Amino acid sequence: MADVRIYRPARTAMQSGMRKTRRWRLQFLAQVPQSVESLMGWTASNDTAEQVFLSFPDRASAVRFAETHGLQYEIADPADQRPGQQSYADNFRPHRPT
């Protein structure tokens, strides 16, 4: 089982730009299952490493970091989805796809 996951974050539905999706992230995966705290019913965990995200400029440096520290890693390659160019006039074409 992998200790960390290396990925490039996808843009959220609230973003129109690609600003925070260029860098690669290394996320530590949960090693201890979460439990429900008895008094308040909150979800608790003793593993604080899963809260850590490291950011890298490219995939190779994230992999190098994981290998240097002896971490098993899995890489999630991003799906590149580029929106097609569309002019404002295309919104008013009579036979536009819906």
N, CA, C and O atoms as a MOPAC input file, in Angstrom:
PM7 MOZYME 1SCF
protein

 N      0.84400 1    -1.18600 1     0.00000 1
 C      0.00000 1     0.00000 1     0.00000 1
 C      0.88200 1     1.23900 1     0.00000 1
 O      1.94500 1     1.26000 1     0.62100 1
 N      0.44000 1     2.24400 1    -0.68500 1
 C      1.21800 1     3.46900 1    -0.81200 1
 C      1.11900 1     4.30700 1     0.45500 1
 O      0.09600 1     4.31600 1     1.13900 1
 N      2.20700 1     5.01000 1     0.75100 1
 C      2.23400 1     5.92400 1     1.89100 1
 C      1.73700 1     7.31500 1     1.49700 1
 O      1.09300 1     8.00600 1     2.28600 1
 N      2.05200 1     7.71300 1     0.25500 1
 C      1.68500 1     9.04300 1    -0.21700 1
 C      1.06300 1     8.95200 1    -1.60700 1
 O      1.23700 1     7.97000 1    -2.32900 1
 N      0.34500 1     9.99400 1    -1.95100 1
 C     -0.25000 1    10.11000 1    -3.28100 1
 C      0.26900 1    11.38800 1    -3.90700 1
 O      0.25800 1    12.44300 1    -3.27400 1
 N      0.72500 1    11.29800 1    -5.14700 1
 C      1.24000 1    12.45100 1    -5.87900 1
 C      0.24400 1    12.75700 1    -6.99500 1
 O     -0.09300 1    11.88500 1    -7.79600 1
 N     -0.21900 1    14.00100 1    -7.03800 1
 C     -1.22900 1    14.36500 1    -8.02800 1
 C     -1.17900 1    15.85400 1    -8.31200 1
 O     -0.56400 1    16.62500 1    -7.57500 1
 N     -1.82900 1    16.23700 1    -9.38000 1
 C     -2.03600 1    17.64600 1    -9.68900 1
 C     -3.49100 1    17.94700 1    -9.43200 1
 O     -4.35300 1    17.31300 1   -10.04100 1
 N     -3.81200 1    18.89600 1    -8.54900 1
 C     -5.21500 1    19.13600 1    -8.20300 1
 C     -6.01000 1    19.67900 1    -9.38600 1
 O     -5.51700 1    20.48000 1   -10.18100 1
 N     -7.23700 1    19.22500 1    -9.47400 1
 C     -8.13600 1    19.72600 1   -10.51200 1
 C     -8.72800 1    21.05200 1   -10.04900 1
 O     -8.79900 1    21.33300 1    -8.85200 1
 N     -9.14000 1    21.84000 1   -10.99400 1
 C     -9.74900 1    23.10600 1   -10.60000 1
 C    -11.14500 1    22.82700 1   -10.06000 1
 O    -11.82300 1    21.89900 1   -10.50300 1
 N    -11.55700 1    23.62800 1    -9.11400 1
 C    -12.86600 1    23.43600 1    -8.50700 1
 C    -13.94100 1    24.06200 1    -9.38200 1
 O    -13.63600 1    24.78900 1   -10.32800 1
 N    -15.17900 1    23.78200 1    -9.06900 1
 C    -16.28300 1    24.34700 1    -9.83200 1
 C    -16.37900 1    25.85500 1    -9.63600 1
 O    -16.99000 1    26.54600 1   -10.45100 1
 N    -15.79100 1    26.36600 1    -8.57800 1
 C    -15.84600 1    27.80000 1    -8.30000 1
 C    -14.72700 1    28.56600 1    -8.99600 1
 O    -14.70900 1    29.79600 1    -8.95000 1
 N    -13.78900 1    27.86400 1    -9.64100 1
 C    -12.68400 1    28.52000 1   -10.32200 1
 C    -12.95700 1    28.58000 1   -11.81200 1
 O    -13.42400 1    27.60600 1   -12.40300 1
 N    -12.67100 1    29.70300 1   -12.41300 1
 C    -12.74100 1    29.77200 1   -13.86100 1
 C    -11.34700 1    29.68100 1   -14.45500 1
 O    -11.19200 1    29.38500 1   -15.64000 1
 N    -10.33500 1    29.93100 1   -13.64400 1
 C     -8.96500 1    29.89400 1   -14.12500 1
 C     -8.24400 1    28.63200 1   -13.69500 1
 O     -8.81000 1    27.77100 1   -13.02000 1
 N     -6.98300 1    28.53700 1   -14.09800 1
 C     -6.17500 1    27.35600 1   -13.81100 1
 C     -5.03200 1    27.68100 1   -12.84700 1
 O     -4.04700 1    26.94400 1   -12.78900 1
 N     -5.15000 1    28.76700 1   -12.09500 1
 C     -4.05400 1    29.28400 1   -11.28300 1
 C     -3.48800 1    28.26600 1   -10.30000 1
 O     -2.27200 1    28.08300 1   -10.26500 1
 N     -4.29400 1    27.61200 1    -9.52100 1
 C     -3.79400 1    26.73400 1    -8.46300 1
 C     -3.74900 1    25.26800 1    -8.87900 1
 O     -3.75200 1    24.38300 1    -8.02400 1
 N     -3.70800 1    25.00700 1   -10.17100 1
 C     -3.69200 1    23.62600 1   -10.63500 1
 C     -2.40100 1    23.26300 1   -11.34500 1
 O     -2.29500 1    22.15900 1   -11.88000 1
 N     -1.43400 1    24.13400 1   -11.37000 1
 C     -0.19300 1    23.87700 1   -12.10400 1
 C      0.82600 1    23.07900 1   -11.29500 1
 O      1.61000 1    22.32300 1   -11.86900 1
 N      0.82800 1    23.23400 1    -9.99700 1
 C      1.83400 1    22.57400 1    -9.16200 1
 C      1.36500 1    21.18000 1    -8.76800 1
 O      0.16500 1    20.90800 1    -8.72400 1
 N      2.31100 1    20.30600 1    -8.48300 1
 C      2.01600 1    18.94000 1    -8.06200 1
 C      1.97400 1    18.89500 1    -6.54900 1
 O      2.73400 1    19.60100 1    -5.88600 1
 N      1.09300 1    18.07000 1    -5.99200 1
 C      0.94400 1    17.93900 1    -4.54100 1
 C      1.29600 1    16.52600 1    -4.11200 1
 O      1.01800 1    15.55600 1    -4.81700 1
 N      1.90400 1    16.43100 1    -2.96100 1
 C      2.18900 1    15.15400 1    -2.32600 1
 C      1.36200 1    15.12200 1    -1.05100 1
 O      1.52900 1    15.96500 1    -0.17000 1
 N      0.47600 1    14.15000 1    -0.96000 1
 C     -0.43600 1    14.04200 1     0.17600 1
 C     -0.17800 1    12.72400 1     0.89100 1
 O     -0.14700 1    11.66500 1     0.26400 1
 N      0.00600 1    12.79300 1     2.19200 1
 C      0.16700 1    11.58300 1     2.98900 1
 C     -1.19400 1    10.92400 1     3.17000 1
 O     -2.17100 1    11.59200 1     3.51000 1
 N     -1.25600 1     9.62400 1     2.94500 1
 C     -2.51200 1     8.89100 1     3.07400 1
 C     -2.70700 1     8.43500 1     4.51300 1
 O     -1.74300 1     8.30500 1     5.26800 1
 N     -3.94800 1     8.19700 1     4.88300 1
 C     -4.28600 1     7.80000 1     6.25500 1
 C     -3.72700 1     6.41300 1     6.55300 1
 O     -3.96700 1     5.46900 1     5.80100 1
 N     -2.99200 1     6.29200 1     7.63500 1
 C     -2.44800 1     5.00800 1     8.07100 1
 C     -3.29100 1     4.40400 1     9.18700 1
 O     -3.27700 1     3.19100 1     9.40000 1
 N     -4.02200 1     5.25300 1     9.89600 1
 C     -4.86400 1     4.83000 1    11.01600 1
 C     -6.30600 1     5.19500 1    10.66300 1
 O     -6.55500 1     6.32300 1    10.23800 1
 N     -7.25300 1     4.28600 1    10.82600 1
 C     -8.64000 1     4.63800 1    10.50200 1
 C     -9.18800 1     5.70300 1    11.45500 1
 O     -8.78000 1     5.79400 1    12.61300 1
 N    -10.10800 1     6.49100 1    10.94600 1
 C    -10.72200 1     7.52300 1    11.76800 1
 C    -11.75800 1     6.89900 1    12.69200 1
 O    -12.32400 1     5.84600 1    12.39600 1
 N    -11.99200 1     7.56000 1    13.80300 1
 C    -12.97300 1     7.07000 1    14.76700 1
 C    -13.92800 1     8.20800 1    15.11900 1
 O    -13.63200 1     9.38100 1    14.89100 1
 N    -15.06000 1     7.84500 1    15.67000 1
 C    -16.03900 1     8.84200 1    16.09300 1
 C    -15.81700 1     9.13200 1    17.56600 1
 O    -15.81600 1     8.22300 1    18.39600 1
 N    -15.63100 1    10.40200 1    17.88200 1
 C    -15.38700 1    10.82700 1    19.25600 1
 C    -16.69500 1    10.69100 1    20.03100 1
 O    -17.74700 1    11.11700 1    19.55400 1
 N    -16.63200 1    10.10300 1    21.21500 1
 C    -17.84300 1     9.71400 1    21.93800 1
 C    -18.63900 1    10.89000 1    22.51100 1
 O    -19.86800 1    10.83000 1    22.54000 1
 N    -17.98400 1    11.94300 1    22.96200 1
 C    -18.69200 1    13.03100 1    23.61600 1
 C    -19.48400 1    13.89200 1    22.62500 1
 O    -20.68400 1    14.10100 1    22.80100 1
 N    -18.81600 1    14.38400 1    21.59400 1
 C    -19.46000 1    15.30300 1    20.65100 1
 C    -19.86000 1    14.64000 1    19.33400 1
 O    -20.62600 1    15.21700 1    18.56200 1
 N    -19.35600 1    13.44800 1    19.07200 1
 C    -19.68200 1    12.76900 1    17.83000 1
 C    -18.86500 1    13.23000 1    16.63600 1
 O    -19.22700 1    12.95100 1    15.49300 1
 N    -17.76900 1    13.93100 1    16.88800 1
 C    -16.92100 1    14.40200 1    15.80800 1
 C    -16.03200 1    13.27100 1    15.32100 1
 O    -15.75800 1    12.32400 1    16.05800 1
 N    -15.59300 1    13.37200 1    14.10100 1
 C    -14.66300 1    12.39200 1    13.55500 1
 C    -13.26100 1    12.75800 1    14.02600 1
 O    -12.83100 1    13.90300 1    13.89200 1
 N    -12.55700 1    11.78100 1    14.57600 1
 C    -11.23000 1    12.03600 1    15.13200 1
 C    -10.22500 1    11.06000 1    14.53700 1
 O    -10.58500 1     9.98700 1    14.05200 1
 N     -8.96600 1    11.45200 1    14.58400 1
 C     -7.88500 1    10.59300 1    14.12300 1
 C     -6.61700 1    10.95600 1    14.88100 1
 O     -6.39200 1    12.12000 1    15.21100 1
 N     -5.80200 1     9.96400 1    15.15000 1
 C     -4.52400 1    10.20800 1    15.81800 1
 C     -3.40200 1    10.43300 1    14.81700 1
 O     -2.28200 1    10.76900 1    15.20400 1
 N     -3.68900 1    10.25200 1    13.54800 1
 C     -2.68500 1    10.38800 1    12.50200 1
 C     -2.71000 1    11.81700 1    11.96000 1
 O     -3.58500 1    12.16800 1    11.17000 1
 N     -1.75400 1    12.63500 1    12.38300 1
 C     -1.72900 1    14.02500 1    11.92500 1
 C     -1.01300 1    14.17500 1    10.58800 1
 O     -1.07500 1    15.24300 1     9.97900 1
 N     -0.34000 1    13.13700 1    10.12100 1
 C      0.37800 1    13.23400 1     8.84600 1
 C     -0.57400 1    13.37800 1     7.66800 1
 O     -0.19600 1    13.94600 1     6.64300 1
 N     -1.79900 1    12.87700 1     7.78800 1
 C     -2.73600 1    12.97800 1     6.66900 1
 C     -3.20800 1    14.41300 1     6.43500 1
 O     -3.85100 1    14.68800 1     5.42200 1
 N     -2.90600 1    15.31400 1     7.33600 1
 C     -3.26200 1    16.72100 1     7.16100 1
 C     -2.19100 1    17.48800 1     6.39400 1
 O     -2.37700 1    18.66200 1     6.07400 1
 N     -1.06500 1    16.82800 1     6.09600 1
 C      0.07200 1    17.49400 1     5.47400 1
 C     -0.00400 1    17.36700 1     3.95100 1
 O     -0.16300 1    16.26900 1     3.41600 1
 N      0.11300 1    18.50500 1     3.26000 1
 C      0.20800 1    18.55000 1     1.80900 1
 C      1.50900 1    19.26700 1     1.47200 1
 O      1.75500 1    20.36900 1     1.96300 1
 N      2.33300 1    18.65800 1     0.64800 1
 C      3.54700 1    19.31000 1     0.17600 1
 C      3.35600 1    19.67100 1    -1.28600 1
 O      2.75400 1    18.91100 1    -2.04400 1
 N      3.86100 1    20.81800 1    -1.67800 1
 C      3.68200 1    21.30600 1    -3.03800 1
 C      5.02800 1    21.31400 1    -3.75800 1
 O      6.04700 1    21.69700 1    -3.18400 1
 N      5.01900 1    20.88300 1    -5.03200 1
 C      6.23800 1    20.79900 1    -5.83000 1
 C      5.98500 1    21.40900 1    -7.20600 1
 O      4.86200 1    21.36100 1    -7.70800 1
 N      7.01600 1    21.97900 1    -7.81500 1
 C      6.81900 1    22.61200 1    -9.12400 1
 C      6.57300 1    21.61900 1   -10.25600 1
 O      5.91500 1    21.95300 1   -11.24100 1
 N      7.09900 1    20.39600 1   -10.12100 1
 C      6.87800 1    19.40400 1   -11.16700 1
 C      6.79800 1    18.00500 1   -10.56200 1
 O      7.10200 1    17.79200 1    -9.38900 1
 N      6.38400 1    17.07100 1   -11.39200 1
 C      6.17200 1    15.69100 1   -10.95000 1
 C      7.48200 1    15.02100 1   -10.52700 1
 O      7.51000 1    14.27100 1    -9.55100 1
 N      8.55800 1    15.29000 1   -11.25500 1
 C      9.83900 1    14.64300 1   -10.97900 1
 C     10.36400 1    15.00200 1    -9.59100 1
 O     10.91300 1    14.14200 1    -8.90200 1
 N     10.20800 1    16.23500 1    -9.17800 1
 C     10.71100 1    16.62400 1    -7.85800 1
 C      9.86500 1    16.01400 1    -6.74200 1
 O     10.39300 1    15.72800 1    -5.66700 1
 N      8.57600 1    15.81000 1    -6.96800 1
 C      7.73600 1    15.14600 1    -5.96600 1
 C      8.11800 1    13.67900 1    -5.83600 1
 O      8.17400 1    13.14500 1    -4.72800 1
 N      8.38100 1    13.02500 1    -6.96200 1
 C      8.81000 1    11.62100 1    -6.93900 1
 C     10.17700 1    11.50100 1    -6.27700 1
 O     10.41100 1    10.57400 1    -5.50000 1
 N     11.07700 1    12.42800 1    -6.57600 1
 C     12.41000 1    12.41200 1    -5.97600 1
 C     12.32400 1    12.56800 1    -4.45700 1
 O     13.06100 1    11.90400 1    -3.72700 1
 N     11.43600 1    13.43600 1    -3.97500 1
 C     11.25200 1    13.61700 1    -2.53800 1
 C     10.76500 1    12.32300 1    -1.89300 1
 O     11.27200 1    11.91800 1    -0.84700 1
 N      9.78200 1    11.67400 1    -2.51700 1
 C      9.23500 1    10.43400 1    -1.95900 1
 C     10.28500 1     9.32900 1    -1.93400 1
 O     10.38200 1     8.58800 1    -0.95500 1
 N     11.06800 1     9.21200 1    -2.99600 1
 C     12.10500 1     8.18100 1    -3.03700 1
 C     13.22800 1     8.47200 1    -2.05400 1
 O     13.77800 1     7.54900 1    -1.45200 1
 N     13.57100 1     9.73400 1    -1.88500 1
 C     14.62700 1    10.11000 1    -0.94000 1
 C     14.24600 1     9.75100 1     0.49100 1
 O     15.09500 1     9.32900 1     1.27500 1
 N     12.97800 1     9.91600 1     0.82900 1
 C     12.51300 1     9.64100 1     2.18600 1
 C     11.96800 1     8.22800 1     2.35700 1
 O     11.40100 1     7.90700 1     3.40100 1
 N     12.13300 1     7.38200 1     1.34600 1
 C     11.72000 1     5.98800 1     1.45000 1
 C     10.21900 1     5.78300 1     1.52100 1
 O      9.75400 1     4.84600 1     2.17100 1
 N      9.46300 1     6.63300 1     0.87200 1
 C      8.00400 1     6.53100 1     0.88900 1
 C      7.51500 1     5.80600 1    -0.36100 1
 O      7.99900 1     6.06200 1    -1.46400 1
 N      6.56300 1     4.91000 1    -0.18600 1
 C      5.91900 1     4.29600 1    -1.34100 1
 C      4.88100 1     5.28100 1    -1.84700 1
 O      4.15000 1     5.88400 1    -1.06100 1
 N      4.81700 1     5.44300 1    -3.15500 1
 C      3.93200 1     6.46600 1    -3.70200 1
 C      3.10000 1     5.91200 1    -4.84600 1
 O      3.47400 1     4.94500 1    -5.50900 1
 N      1.97500 1     6.54900 1    -5.05300 1
 C      1.15100 1     6.29600 1    -6.23500 1
 C      0.93100 1     7.63300 1    -6.91900 1
 O      0.75000 1     8.65800 1    -6.26200 1
 N      0.94800 1     7.61400 1    -8.23900 1
 C      0.82400 1     8.84500 1    -9.01000 1
 C     -0.51800 1     8.84100 1    -9.72500 1
 O     -0.85900 1     7.88600 1   -10.42300 1
 N     -1.26400 1     9.90300 1    -9.54900 1
 C     -2.53500 1    10.08200 1   -10.25200 1
 C     -2.30900 1    11.12300 1   -11.34100 1
 O     -2.19900 1    12.31500 1   -11.05600 1
 N     -2.24100 1    10.66900 1   -12.58000 1
 C     -2.02800 1    11.58600 1   -13.69700 1
 C     -3.29300 1    12.39200 1   -13.96400 1
 O     -4.39200 1    11.83900 1   -13.97000 1
 N     -3.14400 1    13.68800 1   -14.18400 1
 C     -4.33300 1    14.51600 1   -14.42600 1
 C     -4.87700 1    14.29400 1   -15.82800 1
 O     -4.12900 1    14.00600 1   -16.76200 1
 N     -6.16600 1    14.42800 1   -15.95700 1
 C     -6.80000 1    14.37600 1   -17.27000 1
 C     -6.85600 1    15.79800 1   -17.80800 1
 O     -7.54600 1    16.65300 1   -17.25100 1
 N     -6.13700 1    16.04700 1   -18.87900 1
 C     -6.12600 1    17.39200 1   -19.45600 1
 C     -7.41900 1    17.62700 1   -20.21100 1
 O     -7.72200 1    16.94000 1   -21.18600 1
 N     -8.16500 1    18.59500 1   -19.75000 1
 C     -9.40400 1    18.96300 1   -20.41600 1
 C     -9.34600 1    20.44200 1   -20.72900 1
 O     -9.46500 1    21.29200 1   -19.84700 1
 N     -9.16400 1    20.72400 1   -21.97800 1
 C     -9.11100 1    22.10700 1   -22.43000 1
 C    -10.45600 1    22.48400 1   -23.03800 1
 O    -10.94100 1    21.78800 1   -23.93000 1
 N    -11.05600 1    23.54900 1   -22.58200 1
 C    -12.30800 1    23.97000 1   -23.21700 1
 C    -12.03400 1    24.48700 1   -24.62400 1
 O    -11.01900 1    25.14000 1   -24.87000 1
 N    -12.93000 1    24.19500 1   -25.52800 1
 C    -12.77900 1    24.67800 1   -26.89500 1
 C    -12.99700 1    26.17400 1   -26.97400 1
 O    -13.74400 1    26.74600 1   -26.18000 1
 N    -12.34600 1    26.80100 1   -27.92800 1
 C    -12.52200 1    28.23800 1   -28.10800 1
 C    -13.92100 1    28.49700 1   -28.65500 1
 O    -14.36800 1    27.82600 1   -29.58500 1
 N    -14.58500 1    29.44100 1   -28.08900 1
 C    -15.93700 1    29.77100 1   -28.50200 1
 C    -16.08200 1    31.28500 1   -28.45900 1
 O    -15.68000 1    31.93800 1   -27.49600 1
 N    -16.64800 1    31.81300 1   -29.49000 1
 C    -16.87600 1    33.25200 1   -29.50000 1
 C    -18.23200 1    33.55500 1   -28.87000 1
 O    -19.07600 1    32.67000 1   -28.72500 1
 N    -18.42100 1    34.77900 1   -28.51200 1
 C    -19.67800 1    35.18800 1   -27.89400 1
 C    -20.84100 1    35.03000 1   -28.87700 1
 O    -21.96700 1    34.74600 1   -28.46700 1
 N    -20.57600 1    35.20900 1   -30.14900 1
 C    -21.62400 1    35.09600 1   -31.17100 1
 C    -22.13900 1    33.66100 1   -31.29900 1
 O    -23.26200 1    33.45200 1   -31.75900 1
 N    -21.33700 1    32.66900 1   -30.89900 1
 C    -21.78600 1    31.27400 1   -30.97100 1
 C    -22.97900 1    31.00800 1   -30.06100 1
 O    -23.71900 1    30.05300 1   -30.29600 1
 N    -23.18200 1    31.80400 1   -29.05600 1
 C    -24.33300 1    31.62200 1   -28.17200 1
 C    -25.65600 1    31.89700 1   -28.87500 1
 O    -26.70900 1    31.45900 1   -28.41000 1
 N    -25.61100 1    32.61100 1   -29.98100 1
 C    -26.83400 1    33.02000 1   -30.66000 1
 C    -27.00600 1    32.36100 1   -32.02400 1
 O    -27.87500 1    32.77500 1   -32.79100 1
 N    -26.21800 1    31.36700 1   -32.34300 1
 C    -26.35300 1    30.65600 1   -33.61300 1
 C    -27.61700 1    29.80000 1   -33.57500 1
 O    -27.93700 1    29.22000 1   -32.53700 1
 N    -28.34000 1    29.71400 1   -34.69300 1
 C    -29.60900 1    28.97400 1   -34.67700 1
 C    -29.44300 1    27.46500 1   -34.51200 1
 O    -30.33400 1    26.81700 1   -33.96400 1
 N    -28.34500 1    26.89000 1   -34.96400 1
 C    -28.18700 1    25.43300 1   -34.90400 1
 C    -27.03800 1    25.04000 1   -33.97900 1
 O    -26.24800 1    24.15500 1   -34.30800 1
 N    -26.94900 1    25.68000 1   -32.85300 1
 C    -25.86400 1    25.36000 1   -31.92500 1
 C    -26.22000 1    24.10300 1   -31.13300 1
 O    -27.39300 1    23.86500 1   -30.84700 1
 N    -25.22000 1    23.29700 1   -30.77800 1
 C    -25.50300 1    22.10000 1   -29.96600 1
 C    -25.89700 1    22.49400 1   -28.54700 1
 O    -25.34900 1    23.44200 1   -27.98500 1
 N    -26.83200 1    21.77600 1   -27.98200 1
 C    -27.28500 1    22.08400 1   -26.62400 1
 C    -26.91600 1    21.00000 1   -25.67100 1
 O    -27.22000 1    21.09400 1   -24.48200 1

